Amino acid sequence: LQGLGSNTPTGVPYTEDEIMAIVRGEKQRGHIPGVGRVLPGQRTVIPPPSQGTRLADIDRLKKREKLLTKQMNMFMRLFRSDDKFSQMLTQLESQPEYGCGSGSGGCGDDEP
């Protein structure tokens, strides 16, 4: 701000105190360069998404899960049809970590 010079109201560069007053006074929240302030400052309450939005998200996620399950089942059938892949899957499924949800804590590395 000190380098603004003639862009200041008085035509004199801002002092250190003026810069600090500007910084403390306006945090530039909700500011888009070239547009300006887009949200009111402090104490703004942004409402949570509506129930309809949540239900639409849940519906979308359920459809996505159904599609992924269908694709996974298709790949499993494909792999089971090949002897070599079938043996590999059998070995994989016999490992204790394969279940991802059963046992002590679900998926992921529990060890440090």
Order of alpha helices (4+ residues) and beta strands (2+ residues): alpha-beta-beta-alpha-alpha
